[in-house]
Amino acid sequence: MSDYDLPPHVRAEIASASRDTRLLGVGELAQLATSADLAVASAARHALGRLTEDDSRSVAAAAAASLGRTGIRISPDRVDFGEVPPDSPPLDLQVLIDGPPLALAEATVTAAGPGLRARLDGRRLQIEWRPASDWLDGAVTVRGSAGWADVRVTGQVRAPEPADQIAAVLSVEAYPAARITVLPPPRRKRRGGLMVVAGLTALVLLGGAAAAVALTTRVPDRQSPVAAPPPSTAQVLRTEAAPAPAFIVPTERLALRAVSIGKPVVVGTIPVGAEPEGVAVSPDGRTVYVANQNSRILSVVDAATQRVTPVKLRNTPRFVATSTDGSLVYVSLYEKDMSGSGVAVVDAASRRVVRYLTTGRQPFTLAVGPDDRLWVPIHSSGRVEMFATGGTQRADGSMTVPPNPHAIAFSATARRAFTASHESNAVAVIDLGSGKVLRAIPVSRAPHSVAVSPDGARVLAAGYEAGTADLIDARTLRRTGPLPVGDKPQAVAFAGDGRHAYVVNEGDNSVTVLDGVTGAQTATVRVGGSPRAIAVAPDGRLAYVSNGADDTVTVLRIGE
């Protein structure tokens, strides 16, 4: 590698006697280090390495930070297979590796630990543990041209407890006490399909507010004899957490997140009800829910067949969310005169309304938080109301926020909630521990929507009247923006891997795609008329955009 692979003006900047000019050069080197031209990227990182020894502390610190941002990243840096019974078959898990093209160039993988193996499959790191001793406390290291990163891997072989319960534990740095417990199922036979069995294949979903382990195996087909599962098998997953908020894991198998692409592709259009607005995807990715605000109908869409089933509601539906386990669907309701304000609670299995919750006037974009409560922004009253998600969904608190809240999103890792406050031109920051508003961050005019990246690190808000968006660091609360997008940006979302973000532009019938870290625009995709909302499927492959003028939902392929 040689500095001569760098542009002449960059070589001049980093050789300048001026500290400010060298700092400018560090910024350019950081961009070049992400280049697909590996010679240029390698030269940029080599130059950054030299600049970490610069006489100026600010230049050295900036160079070190740039090296960190352009290297190999694995998150989290620790996974735990938990306790498994003796003679267990091999366990597998996959984690995503992030970083620029250089990060995986000529990358090698080493595994250190009894029974521990690993290999790279594109941007997926596949880790296998063949229990060979009582304890596993090892590491898998990925080394490449952009440095190295490792993940600590632990596990324990132990005989089942008398209660015949096996625990599978996934520890995440933000919530070291969080556990996913595998419970023994009823003793019964089942032919075909998928059965969840402890100790076989683990699929690990990373990068969001929660993490889940799904243990799966195929059951023999109809021609094969099927024995009743032994007492140590498991069929139901639930979580326990103390003192951190609990995360409920769906009983269905969860797919690994796809790698998002810079330019999504329209792959389908689904006719739904009149003037669709809010949209949500079930945790298993099989069902899409669409609130049609000119028909008093919730459209329930089979994601595979695109068959639509209507569910009649008492009042006009506006926005929709699902419970963490996908068993319930919550739909905010109100009429143009604000009458009929409330939330419909729909049973996902029977597709029937089981109850209506009374709320303040004009409930907006509701969401279930990491505390497993339903949070409902009340637009006309400048507050957020909370409801329990279990039992009778009773009211469980409220708090005043800057007017007028349109939407709410959560960073479990930062233990914060964020509301897009339309008339305040701000995003309010709520501390989930104390339930207090920490501050209001000025953003682009009339923020209509807010989303948090899957790792909880970044917040994106859309300024409807400004035609711009803003990125916010969830911990430091530093804002980046305004970022130019389309006309009348109405809704935002992040890709499953957080590498990209999406802004739905109601005014010009488009979706703007942004780099999920820098906010740089990567593409603009045309969708239907008057697009309103977007929801990303849990596996990160598809996104669904509601089109209010066309009575349709556009299906985008956003990952592969």
C-alpha positions as a printed Julia matrix, in Angstrom:
560×3 Matrix{Float64}:
   0.0     0.0    0.0
   1.16    3.53  -0.67
   0.0     7.09  -0.11
   0.19    7.42  -3.89
  -3.07    5.46  -4.02
  -4.66    8.5   -2.35
  -5.87   11.59  -4.25
  -3.14   14.29  -4.45
  -5.2    16.86  -2.53
  -5.64   14.43   0.38
  -1.9    13.73   0.48
  -1.34   17.47   0.62
  -3.87   17.94   3.43
  -2.43   15.27   5.73
   1.11   16.57   5.14
   0.14   20.18   5.91
   1.67   22.07   8.82
  -1.81   23.37   9.68
  -3.73   21.32  12.27
  -7.08   22.35  10.79
  -6.0    21.24   7.33
  -4.83   17.86   8.7
  -8.2    17.48  10.44
  -9.87   18.08   7.08
  -7.64   15.38   5.65
  -8.68   12.95   8.4
 -12.3    13.44   7.39
 -11.49   12.7    3.75
  -9.45    9.64   4.73
 -12.4     8.32   6.73
 -14.56    8.5    3.63
 -11.9     6.89   1.43
 -11.53    4.04   3.93
 -15.08    2.96   3.06
 -14.33    2.87  -0.67
 -14.96   -0.24  -2.75
 -11.5     0.36  -4.24
  -9.57   -1.77  -1.77
  -6.18   -0.23  -2.62
  -7.5     3.25  -1.88
  -9.29    2.08   1.27
  -6.18    0.3    2.53
  -4.01    3.35   1.89
  -6.52    5.55   3.71
  -6.49    3.31   6.8
  -2.69    3.15   6.74
  -2.55    6.95   6.67
  -5.08    7.17   9.49
  -2.89    4.82  11.52
   0.08    7.15  11.11
  -2.03   10.15  12.07
  -2.95    8.56  15.41
   0.64    9.5   16.36
   0.19   13.12  15.22
   1.59   15.86  17.47
  -1.87   17.42  17.65
  -4.13   15.64  20.13
  -7.24   16.6   18.19
  -5.83   15.19  14.94
  -4.67   12.0   16.67
  -8.04   11.53  18.37
  -9.96   12.15  15.14
  -7.77    9.64  13.29
  -8.25    7.01  15.99
 -12.02    7.53  15.94
 -12.06    7.21  12.14
 -10.11    3.96  12.32
 -12.67    2.6   14.75
 -15.59    3.58  12.53
 -14.1     2.0    9.42
 -13.02   -1.31  10.93
 -14.71   -4.67  11.46
 -17.64   -4.54  13.87
 -19.46   -7.43  15.57
 -22.34   -6.62  17.87
 -22.79   -7.73  20.6
 -19.29   -8.74  21.58
 -20.54  -11.66  23.66
 -23.03  -14.5   23.16
 -23.95  -17.29  25.56
 -25.31  -20.69  24.5
 -26.53  -21.17  28.07
 -26.95  -24.5   29.8
 -27.39  -27.61  27.66
 -27.8   -31.27  28.69
 -24.97  -33.79  28.25
 -24.64  -35.42  24.82
 -26.36  -32.48  23.13
 -25.95  -32.28  19.35
 -24.02  -29.3   17.91
 -25.51  -25.83  18.36
 -25.2   -23.17  15.67
 -25.71  -19.44  15.66
 -25.15  -16.69  13.13
 -24.21  -13.07  13.79
 -23.86  -10.2   11.35
 -20.54   -8.5   10.69
 -20.58   -4.84   9.77
 -18.01   -2.6    8.19
 -16.82   -1.23   4.83
 -15.75   -3.52   1.95
 -12.16   -3.53   3.21
 -13.32   -4.97   6.55
 -14.0    -8.37   5.01
 -11.31   -8.34   2.34
  -9.17  -11.45   2.82
 -10.71  -11.89   6.25
  -9.82  -14.96   8.3
 -11.6   -16.52  11.25
 -10.1   -18.3   14.23
 -11.97  -20.02  17.06
 -10.47  -20.71  20.47
 -12.39  -22.9   22.89
 -13.29  -26.58  23.4
 -15.67  -27.73  20.67
 -15.87  -24.24  19.14
 -15.76  -23.75  15.36
 -16.55  -20.78  13.11
 -16.61  -19.75   9.48
 -17.53  -16.71   7.38
 -20.46  -16.75   4.97
 -20.42  -13.32   3.34
 -21.25  -10.88   6.11
 -22.51  -13.64   8.38
 -20.28  -15.22  10.99
 -21.42  -18.78  11.64
 -20.42  -20.16  15.04
 -20.8   -23.82  16.04
 -20.37  -25.33  19.48
 -20.03  -29.07  19.91
 -20.3   -29.47  23.69
 -17.13  -31.3   24.66
 -16.51  -30.21  28.24
 -18.4   -28.87  31.23
 -17.65  -25.25  30.37
 -17.11  -23.16  27.27
 -15.41  -19.79  27.64
 -13.89  -19.09  24.26
 -13.64  -16.51  21.53
 -14.06  -16.2   17.78
 -11.85  -13.64  16.09
 -12.27  -12.14  12.62
  -9.14  -10.55  11.14
  -8.96   -8.65   7.89
  -7.33   -5.77   6.11
  -9.33   -3.35   8.29
  -8.25   -4.73  11.65
  -9.9    -7.32  13.8
 -12.87   -7.91  16.08
 -13.87  -10.78  18.29
 -16.88  -12.14  20.1
 -16.7   -13.99  23.39
 -18.65  -17.26  23.37
 -19.73  -19.07  26.55
 -21.84  -22.06  27.49
 -22.2   -24.85  30.05
 -23.0   -28.55  29.93
 -25.23  -29.52  32.82
 -27.77  -32.23  33.5
 -31.43  -31.09  33.44
 -32.99  -29.9   36.67
 -35.64  -32.11  38.3
 -38.32  -29.78  36.94
 -37.04  -30.79  33.49
 -36.5   -27.19  32.35
 -33.62  -26.12  30.13
 -32.53  -22.5   30.0
 -31.06  -20.97  26.91
 -29.47  -17.65  27.8
 -28.4   -14.86  25.49
 -26.53  -12.11  27.3
 -26.4    -8.66  25.74
 -24.13   -5.95  27.08
 -26.99   -3.55  27.68
 -29.04   -6.14  29.64
 -26.75   -8.74  31.16
 -29.61  -10.07  33.3
 -32.0   -10.77  30.43
 -32.81  -14.45  29.91
 -34.74  -16.45  27.36
 -36.19  -19.53  29.01
 -37.22  -22.65  27.13
 -40.2   -24.33  28.76
 -41.15  -28.02  28.39
 -44.26  -28.53  26.2
 -47.21  -30.83  26.69
 -46.39  -34.43  25.79
 -48.04  -34.9   22.41
 -47.25  -35.98  18.86
 -47.02  -33.7   15.88
 -46.5   -34.59  12.23
 -44.86  -32.33   9.64
 -44.04  -28.66   9.95
 -41.64  -27.17  12.46
 -41.12  -28.05  16.11
 -39.03  -26.0   18.51
 -36.52  -28.32  20.23
 -33.94  -27.38  22.81
 -30.32  -27.96  21.97
 -30.37  -28.03  18.15
 -30.05  -24.93  15.91
 -29.93  -21.44  17.38
 -30.68  -18.42  15.21
 -29.56  -15.22  16.88
 -31.12  -11.88  15.95
 -28.83   -8.98  16.71
 -28.76   -5.21  16.58
 -32.19   -4.29  17.95
 -33.68   -3.39  21.29
 -34.07   -7.08  22.08
 -32.33  -10.28  21.11
 -33.85  -13.73  20.69
 -32.76  -17.32  20.38
 -34.98  -19.66  18.34
 -34.12  -23.34  18.71
 -35.47  -25.29  15.77
 -35.39  -28.63  13.98
 -37.4   -30.32  11.27
 -39.81  -33.05  12.26
 -39.97  -36.14  10.0
 -42.6   -36.19   7.27
 -45.89  -38.06   7.36
 -44.34  -41.36   6.23
 -41.85  -41.44   9.08
 -42.81  -42.65  12.55
 -42.81  -39.83  15.06
 -42.09  -40.5   18.69
 -43.48  -38.34  21.44
 -40.93  -35.64  22.34
 -38.82  -36.41  25.39
 -39.34  -34.32  28.54
 -36.29  -32.19  27.71
 -37.7   -30.85  24.44
 -39.23  -27.42  24.31
 -41.94  -25.7   22.36
 -42.55  -22.34  23.98
 -40.13  -19.46  24.53
 -40.61  -16.7   27.04
 -38.31  -14.14  28.63
 -37.42  -13.19  32.14
 -35.54  -10.04  32.96
 -34.52   -8.41  36.17
 -34.08   -5.59  36.66
 -34.06   -4.73  32.93
 -37.34   -4.55  30.95
 -38.67   -7.9   29.78
 -38.75   -8.85  26.12
 -41.38  -11.34  25.02
 -40.15  -13.65  22.26
 -42.64  -14.94  19.67
 -43.25  -18.69  19.72
 -42.83  -18.82  15.93
 -39.44  -19.33  14.31
 -37.61  -16.07  13.64
 -35.45  -15.59  10.56
 -31.99  -14.05  10.54
 -31.92  -10.46   9.39
 -30.95   -9.8    5.78
 -28.3    -7.32   4.69
 -30.04   -4.18   3.47
 -29.35   -2.81  -0.01
 -28.78    0.79  -1.02
 -31.52    0.86  -3.66
 -34.7    -1.09  -2.82
 -36.78   -2.6   -5.58
 -40.59   -2.6   -5.91
 -41.66   -6.27  -6.05
 -45.43   -6.03  -5.64
 -48.59   -4.04  -4.96
 -51.41   -5.22  -2.69
 -54.95   -3.75  -2.9
 -56.32   -3.08   0.59
 -59.09   -0.86   2.01
 -59.95    2.79   1.42
 -57.13    5.26   2.22
 -54.63    3.06   4.06
 -52.55    4.83   6.71
 -50.8     2.91   9.49
 -49.07   -0.38   8.7
 -47.35   -3.02  10.85
 -45.82   -6.47  10.33
 -46.28   -9.36  12.76
 -43.17  -10.56  14.63
 -43.07  -13.76  12.56
 -43.29  -11.76   9.33
 -46.28  -13.73   8.05
 -48.95  -11.05   8.43
 -49.21   -7.38   7.5
 -51.8    -5.17   9.23
 -53.09   -2.03   7.49
 -55.35    0.63   9.06
 -57.69    2.03   6.38
 -58.84    5.44   7.57
 -61.7     5.88   5.1
 -63.43    2.54   5.62
 -63.34    1.57   9.32
 -61.54   -1.56   8.26
 -58.3    -3.18   9.44
 -56.88   -5.15   6.51
 -55.12   -8.36   7.54
 -52.77   -9.41   4.74
 -51.19  -12.84   4.39
 -47.62  -11.87   3.43
 -47.05  -15.04   1.4
 -50.29  -15.19  -0.61
 -51.22  -11.48  -0.35
 -54.76  -12.55   0.49
 -56.58   -9.77   2.4
 -59.09  -10.35   5.2
 -61.05   -7.33   6.54
 -61.71   -6.78  10.24
 -64.52   -4.31  10.98
 -63.85   -1.68  13.63
 -66.1     0.62  15.62
 -64.43    3.83  14.5
 -61.95    5.1   11.93
 -58.56    3.35  12.26
 -55.43    5.46  12.06
 -52.28    3.61  13.13
 -51.43    0.04  14.1
 -48.93   -1.9   16.22
 -48.59   -5.49  17.45
 -47.84   -6.93  20.85
 -44.31   -8.23  21.29
 -45.4   -11.85  20.88
 -47.72  -11.03  17.97
 -50.85  -12.37  19.65
 -52.6    -8.98  19.8
 -52.94   -6.08  17.37
 -53.53   -2.51  18.6
 -55.26    0.03  16.36
 -55.64    3.71  17.27
 -59.06    5.19  16.4
 -60.67    8.61  16.1
 -63.06   10.52  13.83
 -62.48   13.88  12.16
 -64.29   15.61  15.05
 -62.07   13.64  17.49
 -65.0    11.56  18.73
 -64.57    7.83  19.11
 -60.99    8.22  20.31
 -59.54    4.97  21.61
 -57.63    1.81  20.76
 -59.09   -1.37  19.33
 -57.49   -4.57  20.64
 -57.69   -7.33  18.03
 -56.92  -11.0   18.67
 -54.48  -11.99  15.89
 -55.55  -15.64  15.79
 -59.33  -15.16  15.59
 -59.15  -11.74  13.89
 -61.82  -10.4   16.21
 -61.9    -7.26  18.34
 -61.66   -8.37  21.96
 -62.0    -4.94  23.57
 -61.78   -1.19  23.05
 -59.56    0.99  25.24
 -60.61    4.57  26.04
 -57.88    7.15  25.45
 -57.52   10.89  25.21
 -58.55   12.74  22.07
 -56.73   11.83  18.86
 -54.46    8.85  19.66
 -51.66    8.69  17.11
 -48.79    6.32  16.18
 -48.77    3.9   19.1
 -46.06    1.34  19.95
 -45.25   -1.36  22.49
 -42.2    -0.39  24.53
 -39.34   -2.48  25.95
 -41.28   -2.52  29.25
 -44.02   -4.45  27.36
 -46.52   -1.62  27.85
 -48.53   -0.01  25.07
 -47.54    3.65  24.67
 -50.12    5.88  22.96
 -49.25    9.47  21.94
 -52.31   11.7   22.47
 -51.96   14.38  19.84
 -54.6    16.85  21.06
 -53.56   16.72  24.71
 -49.76   16.83  24.59
 -49.26   13.63  26.54
 -48.5     9.93  26.21
 -50.76    7.33  27.81
 -49.58    3.85  28.77
 -51.56    0.62  28.99
 -50.68   -2.83  30.27
 -50.56   -5.41  27.47
 -51.59   -8.36  29.62
 -54.95   -9.17  31.18
 -57.53   -6.46  30.55
 -55.02   -3.92  29.15
 -55.77   -1.51  31.96
 -54.51    2.1   31.92
 -51.03    2.15  33.45
 -49.87    5.75  33.57
 -49.41    8.89  31.49
 -46.9    11.72  31.11
 -46.9    15.2   29.63
 -44.69   15.77  26.6
 -44.16   18.76  24.29
 -47.14   19.3   21.98
 -48.28   17.61  19.89
 -46.91   14.05  19.88
 -47.31   12.23  16.58
 -45.26    9.09  17.22
 -43.09    7.3   19.77
 -40.08    4.99  19.43
 -37.69    3.36  21.89
 -33.99    2.76  22.47
 -33.79   -0.07  24.97
 -29.99    0.14  25.1
 -30.11    3.85  26.01
 -33.25    3.27  28.15
 -34.99    6.16  26.44
 -38.15    6.87  24.48
 -38.46    9.53  21.78
 -41.59   11.35  20.63
 -41.99   13.36  17.44
 -43.7    16.52  18.69
 -45.33   18.13  15.66
 -46.17   21.64  16.84
 -43.06   21.95  19.0
 -40.68   21.24  16.11
 -38.82   18.96  18.48
 -38.13   15.39  19.49
 -38.76   14.86  23.18
 -36.42   12.51  25.06
 -37.98   10.44  27.86
 -35.93    8.56  30.46
 -37.58    5.14  30.8
 -36.25    4.65  34.31
 -37.67    7.81  35.87
 -40.47    8.45  33.36
 -39.33   12.07  33.01
 -38.75   14.16  29.9
 -35.01   14.86  29.81
 -35.05   17.48  27.08
 -36.56   18.49  23.75
 -34.2    18.45  20.75
 -34.98   21.0   18.0
 -35.43   19.27  14.63
 -36.82   20.04  11.17
 -40.22   21.73  11.12
 -43.31   19.66  11.97
 -41.82   16.25  12.79
 -44.44   13.62  11.95
 -42.55   10.42  12.63
 -39.65    9.0   14.61
 -37.75    5.7   14.46
 -34.84    4.17  16.37
 -32.15    2.0   14.77
 -32.18   -1.7   15.75
 -29.07   -1.26  17.93
 -30.74    1.62  19.75
 -27.93    4.02  18.83
 -29.59    6.41  16.38
 -32.92    8.21  16.08
 -34.42    9.44  12.81
 -37.14   12.08  12.63
 -39.02   13.38   9.56
 -39.88   17.1    9.26
 -43.13   17.14   7.29
 -43.21   20.83   6.46
 -39.44   21.17   5.93
 -38.84   18.37   3.45
 -35.89   17.25   5.54
 -35.0    14.69   8.2
 -32.66   14.63  11.2
 -30.46   11.96  12.78
 -29.92   12.03  16.55
 -27.41   10.1   18.63
 -29.58    8.3   21.2
 -26.99    8.66  23.97
 -25.28   12.02  23.39
 -28.44   13.54  21.81
 -26.28   15.25  19.22
 -28.26   16.06  16.05
 -27.08   15.62  12.45
 -29.1    17.46   9.84
 -31.19   18.7    8.3
 -30.9    15.95   5.68
 -32.68   16.68   2.38
 -35.34   14.1    1.49
 -38.57   14.3   -0.57
 -41.67   16.48  -0.32
 -43.75   16.18   2.87
 -41.85   13.37   4.62
 -44.52   11.57   6.58
 -42.95    8.42   8.07
 -39.55    6.88   8.8
 -38.1     3.44   9.53
 -34.74    1.69   9.76
 -33.63   -1.44   7.94
 -33.34   -4.58  10.04
 -29.55   -4.28  10.12
 -29.6    -0.51  10.66
 -27.37    0.14   7.63
 -30.12    2.07   5.85
 -33.14    4.15   6.77
 -36.3     4.99   4.85
 -38.29    8.23   4.63
 -41.79    8.07   3.13
 -42.54   11.26   1.2
 -46.28   11.86   0.92
 -45.91   14.9   -1.34
 -43.98   13.31  -4.23
 -44.97    9.63  -3.98
 -41.51    8.38  -3.11
 -39.34    6.75  -0.48
 -35.94    8.31   0.19
 -33.25    5.82   1.23
 -30.56    7.12   3.58
 -27.32    5.7    4.92
 -28.41    4.67   8.42
 -25.25    6.04  10.03
 -24.28    9.14   8.07
 -27.67   10.17   6.68
 -26.29   10.38   3.13
 -28.93    9.71   0.48
 -28.43    6.46  -1.44
 -31.59    6.22  -3.57
 -35.12    7.43  -4.22
 -37.8     4.84  -4.99
 -41.16    5.64  -6.57
 -44.16    4.09  -4.81
 -47.95    4.63  -4.95
 -49.98    7.81  -4.58
 -49.8     9.72  -1.3
 -47.68    7.22   0.65
 -48.31    7.41   4.38
 -46.42    4.84   6.47
 -43.8     2.1    6.24
 -43.15   -1.13   8.13
 -40.1    -3.39   7.81
 -40.46   -7.17   8.05
 -38.52   -8.77  10.94
 -36.18  -10.68   8.61
 -35.19   -7.41   6.93
 -35.96   -8.56   3.39
 -39.19   -6.66   2.67
 -40.84   -3.37   3.6
 -44.47   -2.36   3.16
 -45.56    1.19   2.26
 -49.22    2.24   2.53
 -50.49    4.45  -0.31
 -53.44    6.58   0.8
 -54.51    7.77  -2.65
 -54.25    4.39  -4.38
 -55.79    2.16  -1.68
 -52.76   -0.09  -1.99
 -49.62   -1.24  -0.21
 -46.32   -1.22  -2.12
 -43.98   -4.13  -1.36
 -40.28   -3.24  -1.46
 -37.37   -5.67  -1.43
 -34.93   -3.9    0.87
 -32.55   -6.72   1.82
 -30.94   -9.85   0.5
